[in-house]
Amino acid sequence: MVSGARKILFKISSAVAERKRISHQLYLVTGTRINSCITAS
């Protein structure tokens, strides 16, 4: 029972970490695009 709950918690935390990592990458990509657009104009 405890090991099952631990597995579920690990899955949830890893999914949250993956989502944060993806959103951070998107933030970096869009940020650099906006900066390049500002410097180009």
C-alpha positions in Angstrom: 0.0 0.0 0.0 2.7 2.5 1.0 4.9 1.6 -2.0 1.9 2.0 -4.4 1.2 5.5 -2.9 4.8 6.4 -3.3 4.8 5.3 -6.9 1.7 7.5 -7.6 3.3 10.4 -5.9 6.5 10.0 -7.9 4.5 9.8 -11.1 2.6 13.0 -10.2 5.8 14.9 -9.2 7.7 13.8 -12.3 4.7 14.9 -14.5 4.7 18.3 -12.8 8.4 18.7 -13.2 8.1 17.8 -16.9 5.4 20.3 -17.4 7.5 23.0 -15.6 10.5 22.2 -17.8 8.4 22.4 -21.0 6.8 25.7 -20.0 10.3 27.1 -19.1 11.6 26.1 -22.5 8.6 27.8 -24.2 9.2 30.9 -22.1 12.8 31.0 -23.2 11.9 30.5 -26.9 9.2 33.2 -26.9 11.4 35.5 -24.8 14.3 35.3 -27.2 11.9 35.8 -30.2 10.4 38.9 -28.6 13.8 40.3 -27.8 15.1 39.7 -31.4 11.9 41.4 -32.8 12.5 44.4 -30.5 16.2 44.7 -31.5 15.3 44.2 -35.2 12.9 47.1 -35.2 
